[in-house]
Amino acid sequence: MVNTFGERPLGTLIALIGSSGYVMLAITNGSAAQRLRPQIGDPVSVELFVG
């Protein structure tokens, strides 16, 4: 989980909380939709590790 897109190198899969309060999956400077090819109804699992 990151606070901004710029916290990780280009092309990295990231998760962050968007301005509407939802968890967003994204690729920095790319398209998570193209890389992950999600379909409606696909399960999503989120694990948060604190360290």
C-alpha angles and dihedrals in degrees: 000000000000134000098222139018090244095064094084135048120269114280095026121137108236140175123213141158110259126217090267091056098253126126109252127200113209144161113230107248090352145068122280088188091059095044099042099031094206122193128206107273096025110142118246122201121195122190120185118204117193114206 
